[in-house]
Structures are given as structure tokens and as C-alpha cells.
Amino acid sequence: MEKPEYHLFVCASFRADGDPKGVCHKKGSVPLLPYIENEILDRGLDAQITSTGCMKACDHGPVMVVQPQGLWYGKVESEDVVDEILDALEDGEVADNLRIA
């Protein structure tokens, strides 16, 4: 398997026991996963998406992390926000207004 150019991690708030608790899950991060996957495919981005357990950034949730750049984005609550992040990736830029780290 070849490593993708980008790996997007989306917090789904799952805890060690598998129970979805926390801000990201409650604010709709999980229902956004299919949209993100479809956008990756439609845009032809060399990217992979993974839902994660709690990332411990609840004050900023829902959270998305883009690797290997190490970009942490917060308030990823809608398709418009996802589009802004993916637009920046396509342009080789950073969506600074959404960045939390």
C-alpha cells in the first residue's frame, strides 16, 4: 500500500470502551464522514480519512487533524467548513481561520 499524501483524522469522541461521548460526536462529526470521503474522491485528492477516539480538544470540537502537516482544525461542524479545509489542501494552503494548533 502506498502512503497517501494526506491523512485526515476526524474525532468521533469514542472512549476506550467504545462509547461515543463528548463534543465532537454530539456536534455531528460522524455524519460528516461520508461527505468528507465523497469530497476526497470527487476532488481527486490523494487522501485517506479515519475516524478517531477522543482527541482531547473538546473546547474546539468537532476536530479534524491533517497529517503529515500536523494541522489541527476546530469547529468542523458543516460541509462548508469541510470544503474550506479541502479547498486549502488543494491549493497547498492552510485554512488559518479554522486552525487550532
C-alpha positions as a Markdown table, in Angstrom:
| # | Residue | x | y | z |
|---|---|---|---|---|
| 1 | Met | 0.0 | 0.0 | 0.0 |
| 2 | Glu | 1.3 | 3.4 | -0.9 |
| 3 | Lys | 1.1 | 6.1 | 1.7 |
| 4 | Pro | -1.5 | 8.9 | 0.8 |
| 5 | Glu | -0.3 | 12.5 | 0.6 |
| 6 | Tyr | -2.8 | 13.4 | 3.3 |
| 7 | His | -4.4 | 11.5 | 6.1 |
| 8 | Leu | -7.4 | 13.2 | 7.7 |
| 9 | Phe | -8.3 | 12.2 | 11.2 |
| 10 | Val | -11.8 | 13.2 | 12.4 |
| 11 | Cys | -12.7 | 13.0 | 16.1 |
| 12 | Ala | -15.7 | 10.8 | 16.7 |
| 13 | Ser | -15.4 | 11.1 | 20.5 |
| 14 | Phe | -15.2 | 7.3 | 21.1 |
| 15 | Arg | -13.8 | 6.3 | 24.5 |
| 16 | Ala | -11.8 | 3.1 | 25.3 |
| 17 | Asp | -15.0 | 1.2 | 26.0 |
| 18 | Gly | -16.3 | 2.2 | 22.5 |
| 19 | Asp | -19.0 | 4.5 | 23.9 |
| 20 | Pro | -19.3 | 7.7 | 21.8 |
| 21 | Lys | -19.3 | 10.6 | 24.3 |
| 22 | Gly | -18.0 | 14.1 | 24.0 |
| 23 | Val | -18.4 | 17.3 | 22.0 |
| 24 | Cys | -17.3 | 16.1 | 18.5 |
| 25 | His | -19.8 | 13.2 | 18.4 |
| 26 | Lys | -22.6 | 15.4 | 19.8 |
| 27 | Lys | -21.9 | 18.1 | 17.2 |
| 28 | Gly | -22.2 | 15.8 | 14.2 |
| 29 | Ser | -18.6 | 14.8 | 13.3 |
| 30 | Val | -19.7 | 11.2 | 12.5 |
| 31 | Pro | -22.4 | 12.2 | 9.9 |
| 32 | Leu | -19.8 | 14.3 | 8.1 |
| 33 | Leu | -17.6 | 11.4 | 7.4 |
| 34 | Pro | -19.4 | 10.2 | 4.2 |
| 35 | Tyr | -19.4 | 13.8 | 2.9 |
| 36 | Ile | -15.6 | 14.1 | 3.5 |
| 37 | Glu | -15.0 | 10.8 | 1.8 |
| 38 | Asn | -17.1 | 11.7 | -1.2 |
| 39 | Glu | -15.3 | 15.1 | -1.5 |
| 40 | Ile | -11.9 | 13.5 | -1.3 |
| 41 | Leu | -12.9 | 11.2 | -4.2 |
| 42 | Asp | -14.7 | 13.9 | -6.2 |
| 43 | Arg | -11.7 | 16.2 | -5.9 |
| 44 | Gly | -9.2 | 13.5 | -6.7 |
| 45 | Leu | -7.2 | 14.2 | -3.6 |
| 46 | Asp | -4.6 | 11.6 | -2.6 |
| 47 | Ala | -6.1 | 11.3 | 0.9 |
| 48 | Gln | -7.4 | 8.9 | 3.4 |
| 49 | Ile | -9.9 | 9.6 | 6.2 |
| 50 | Thr | -10.0 | 7.9 | 9.6 |
| 51 | Ser | -12.5 | 8.5 | 12.5 |
| 52 | Thr | -10.8 | 8.5 | 15.9 |
| 53 | Gly | -11.4 | 8.3 | 19.6 |
| 54 | Cys | -11.4 | 11.5 | 21.6 |
| 55 | Met | -8.6 | 13.8 | 20.7 |
| 56 | Lys | -8.9 | 15.8 | 24.0 |
| 57 | Ala | -9.6 | 19.1 | 22.2 |
| 58 | Cys | -13.3 | 19.2 | 23.2 |
| 59 | Asp | -13.3 | 23.0 | 23.5 |
| 60 | His | -12.7 | 23.2 | 19.8 |
| 61 | Gly | -14.8 | 20.3 | 18.6 |
| 62 | Pro | -15.5 | 18.8 | 16.2 |
| 63 | Val | -11.8 | 18.4 | 15.4 |
| 64 | Met | -10.1 | 17.4 | 12.2 |
| 65 | Val | -6.3 | 16.8 | 12.0 |
| 66 | Val | -4.5 | 16.8 | 8.7 |
| 67 | Gln | -1.3 | 14.7 | 8.6 |
| 68 | Pro | 1.6 | 14.8 | 7.8 |
| 69 | Gln | 1.3 | 18.6 | 8.1 |
| 70 | Gly | 0.1 | 18.4 | 11.7 |
| 71 | Leu | -2.7 | 20.8 | 11.1 |
| 72 | Trp | -5.4 | 20.8 | 13.8 |
| 73 | Tyr | -8.7 | 22.3 | 12.7 |
| 74 | Gly | -11.7 | 23.1 | 15.0 |
| 75 | Lys | -15.4 | 23.8 | 14.7 |
| 76 | Val | -15.6 | 21.4 | 11.8 |
| 77 | Glu | -19.4 | 21.3 | 12.1 |
| 78 | Ser | -20.6 | 21.6 | 8.5 |
| 79 | Glu | -20.0 | 20.8 | 4.9 |
| 80 | Asp | -19.0 | 24.4 | 4.2 |
| 81 | Val | -16.2 | 24.1 | 6.8 |
| 82 | Val | -15.0 | 20.8 | 5.3 |
| 83 | Asp | -15.0 | 22.5 | 1.9 |
| 84 | Glu | -12.9 | 25.3 | 3.2 |
| 85 | Ile | -10.3 | 22.9 | 4.6 |
| 86 | Leu | -10.2 | 20.7 | 1.5 |
| 87 | Asp | -10.0 | 23.8 | -0.8 |
| 88 | Ala | -6.9 | 24.9 | 1.2 |
| 89 | Leu | -5.4 | 21.5 | 0.8 |
| 90 | Glu | -6.0 | 21.5 | -2.9 |
| 91 | Asp | -4.3 | 24.9 | -3.1 |
| 92 | Gly | -1.4 | 23.9 | -0.9 |
| 93 | Glu | -2.5 | 26.4 | 1.7 |
| 94 | Val | -3.8 | 26.3 | 5.3 |
| 95 | Ala | -7.3 | 27.4 | 6.4 |
| 96 | Asp | -5.8 | 29.6 | 9.1 |
| 97 | Asn | -9.1 | 30.9 | 10.4 |
| 98 | Leu | -10.1 | 27.3 | 11.4 |
| 99 | Arg | -6.7 | 26.3 | 12.8 |
| 100 | Ile | -6.4 | 25.5 | 16.5 |
| 101 | Ala | -2.8 | 24.3 | 16.6 |
